[in-house]
Amino acid sequence: MKSKNSLKLLVVSALLTASLPAFALTGDSEKPVNIDSQNQQLDMLGNVATFTGNVIVTQGSIKITADKVVVTRPGGDSKKTVVDAYGAPVTFYQLQDNGKPVKGNASKMHYELANDFVELTGNAYLEQLDSNIKGDRITYLVKQQKMQAYSEGKSNRVTTVLVPSQLQDKNGSASSQKKSN
């Protein structure tokens, strides 16, 4: 019985380890996943781990904070792992390979490992340096690097702020343009 429980704990640990590579700096997905929360529940038969109360998830350069995080592995298949985080708001931070940080927040974050699909809903906001985008829902296909932002209803709008100097490399014409203006 003890070895059976140890095996189940190992399965849940593997489930969590495979859950966050889409947000990672190269090599982050090989680092351990640390989850700190006030409470946790494990449904070994259903392959569901639920963490509640000031949840902090870290893996390498990744940091996610939420009120609740639910990690599901349908049928025990790690490739189909789904992570749902809920909060007021859920926040996340990551370093990209180029050293630039990306941070964001939303009421809910949904990540499907099999599809490398991330969805932020409810006052969704993404920021890199001073450029940002906000809307009711933002979706991101990680491997394809395709992002879409949506608004709900006629009165809401998607808002994007792009800082021109961040769109050009440091040796480009951004500094000469500032001097000539």
C-alpha positions as CSV (number, residue, x, y, z in Angstrom):
1,M,0.0,0.0,0.0
2,K,2.8,2.4,0.9
3,S,4.6,1.8,-2.5
4,K,1.3,2.3,-4.3
5,N,0.9,5.7,-2.6
6,S,4.5,6.6,-3.4
7,L,3.9,5.7,-7.1
8,K,0.8,7.9,-7.2
9,L,2.8,10.8,-5.6
10,L,5.4,10.3,-8.3
11,V,2.8,10.4,-11.0
12,V,1.4,13.7,-9.6
13,S,4.9,15.1,-9.4
14,A,5.5,14.2,-13.0
15,L,2.2,15.7,-14.0
16,L,3.2,19.0,-12.4
17,T,6.7,19.0,-13.9
18,A,5.3,18.7,-17.4
19,S,2.9,21.5,-16.9
20,L,4.7,24.7,-17.6
21,P,7.2,24.5,-20.4
22,A,5.4,27.0,-22.7
23,F,6.3,29.9,-20.5
24,A,9.9,28.9,-20.2
25,L,13.3,30.4,-21.0
26,T,15.3,27.6,-22.8
27,G,16.2,25.2,-20.0
28,D,13.4,26.3,-17.6
29,S,11.3,23.2,-18.5
30,E,14.1,21.0,-17.3
31,K,14.1,22.7,-13.8
32,P,12.0,21.4,-11.0
33,V,8.5,22.9,-10.5
34,N,7.9,24.3,-7.1
35,I,4.3,24.9,-5.9
36,D,3.7,26.7,-2.6
37,S,0.1,27.0,-1.4
38,Q,-1.9,27.0,1.8
39,N,-3.8,23.9,0.8
40,Q,-3.6,21.1,-1.8
41,Q,-5.9,18.3,-2.8
42,L,-4.8,15.3,-5.0
43,D,-7.3,13.1,-6.8
44,M,-5.1,10.2,-7.8
45,L,-7.7,8.3,-9.7
46,G,-8.9,11.4,-11.6
47,N,-5.3,12.7,-12.2
48,V,-6.2,16.1,-10.8
49,A,-4.1,18.2,-8.4
50,T,-5.7,21.4,-6.9
51,F,-3.8,24.0,-5.0
52,T,-5.5,26.9,-3.2
53,G,-4.7,29.8,-1.0
54,N,-1.9,32.2,-2.2
55,V,-0.5,29.8,-4.7
56,I,3.0,30.5,-6.0
57,V,4.3,28.3,-8.9
58,T,8.0,28.6,-9.9
59,Q,10.1,26.8,-12.5
60,G,13.4,28.4,-13.4
61,S,12.6,32.0,-14.5
62,I,8.9,31.4,-14.4
63,K,6.7,32.7,-11.6
64,I,2.9,32.4,-11.5
65,T,0.8,33.6,-8.6
66,A,-2.9,32.7,-8.2
67,D,-5.6,32.0,-5.7
68,K,-6.2,28.6,-7.2
69,V,-4.3,26.3,-9.6
70,V,-5.8,23.1,-11.0
71,V,-3.6,20.7,-12.9
72,T,-5.4,17.9,-14.9
73,R,-3.9,15.0,-16.8
74,P,-6.8,13.4,-18.8
75,G,-6.5,9.7,-18.8
76,G,-3.1,10.0,-17.1
77,D,-1.5,11.2,-20.4
78,S,1.2,13.8,-19.6
79,K,1.0,15.1,-23.1
80,K,-2.6,16.2,-22.5
81,T,-1.8,18.1,-19.3
82,V,-4.0,21.2,-18.8
83,V,-3.3,23.9,-16.2
84,D,-6.0,26.3,-15.1
85,A,-5.1,29.2,-12.8
86,Y,-7.7,31.5,-11.2
87,G,-7.1,34.7,-9.3
88,A,-7.8,38.3,-8.6
89,P,-5.7,38.4,-10.7
90,V,-3.5,35.5,-11.8
91,T,0.0,37.0,-12.5
92,F,2.9,35.6,-14.3
93,Y,6.5,36.5,-15.2
94,Q,9.0,34.9,-17.5
95,L,12.3,35.7,-19.1
96,Q,12.6,35.1,-22.8
97,D,15.8,33.8,-24.5
98,N,16.7,37.3,-25.5
99,G,16.7,38.3,-21.8
100,K,13.6,40.5,-22.0
101,P,11.0,39.9,-19.3
102,V,7.3,39.2,-20.2
103,K,4.7,39.7,-17.6
104,G,1.0,39.6,-17.5
105,N,-2.2,39.1,-15.6
106,A,-5.8,38.0,-16.0
107,S,-8.7,36.6,-14.0
108,K,-8.0,33.1,-15.5
109,M,-5.1,31.5,-17.3
110,H,-5.6,28.3,-19.3
111,Y,-2.7,26.3,-20.7
112,E,-2.9,23.2,-22.9
113,L,0.4,21.4,-23.0
114,A,-0.5,19.2,-26.1
115,N,-1.4,22.3,-28.2
116,D,1.1,24.7,-26.7
117,F,-1.9,27.0,-26.3
118,V,-2.2,29.7,-23.6
119,E,-5.4,31.7,-23.0
120,L,-5.8,34.6,-20.7
121,T,-9.4,35.7,-19.9
122,G,-10.9,38.5,-17.8
123,N,-9.0,41.8,-18.0
124,A,-6.2,40.1,-19.8
125,Y,-2.9,42.1,-20.0
126,L,0.5,41.3,-21.4
127,E,3.6,43.5,-21.2
128,Q,7.2,43.4,-22.5
129,L,9.2,46.4,-21.4
130,D,6.9,49.4,-22.1
131,S,4.9,47.8,-24.9
132,N,1.6,46.1,-23.8
133,I,-1.7,44.8,-24.9
134,K,-4.9,44.4,-23.0
135,G,-8.3,43.0,-23.8
136,D,-11.0,40.7,-22.5
137,R,-9.2,37.6,-23.9
138,I,-5.7,37.0,-25.2
139,T,-4.7,33.7,-26.9
140,Y,-1.2,32.6,-27.7
141,L,0.0,29.7,-29.8
142,V,3.5,29.3,-28.3
143,K,5.4,27.3,-31.0
144,Q,3.9,29.3,-33.8
145,Q,4.3,32.6,-31.9
146,K,0.8,33.8,-32.9
147,M,-1.2,35.9,-30.5
148,Q,-4.7,37.2,-30.8
149,A,-6.6,39.6,-28.5
150,Y,-10.4,40.0,-28.3
151,S,-12.9,42.3,-26.8
152,E,-16.3,41.2,-25.6
153,G,-19.3,43.5,-26.3
154,K,-19.5,46.7,-28.3
155,S,-18.2,49.0,-25.5
156,N,-14.9,47.1,-24.8
157,R,-11.9,47.5,-27.0
158,V,-8.5,45.8,-27.4
159,T,-5.8,48.3,-26.6
160,T,-2.1,48.0,-27.7
161,V,0.8,50.3,-26.8
162,L,3.9,49.8,-28.9
163,V,7.1,51.7,-28.1
164,P,8.9,52.3,-31.4
165,S,12.4,52.2,-29.9
166,Q,11.7,48.7,-28.6
167,L,10.7,47.5,-32.1
168,Q,14.2,48.3,-33.5
169,D,17.6,47.0,-32.4
170,K,19.8,49.3,-30.3
171,N,22.1,50.1,-33.2
172,G,19.2,50.9,-35.5
173,S,17.7,54.2,-36.4
174,A,15.6,54.6,-33.2
175,S,18.3,56.8,-31.5
176,S,18.9,58.9,-34.7
177,Q,15.2,59.5,-35.0
178,K,14.9,60.8,-31.5
179,K,17.8,63.3,-32.2
180,S,16.3,64.5,-35.4
181,N,12.8,65.2,-33.9
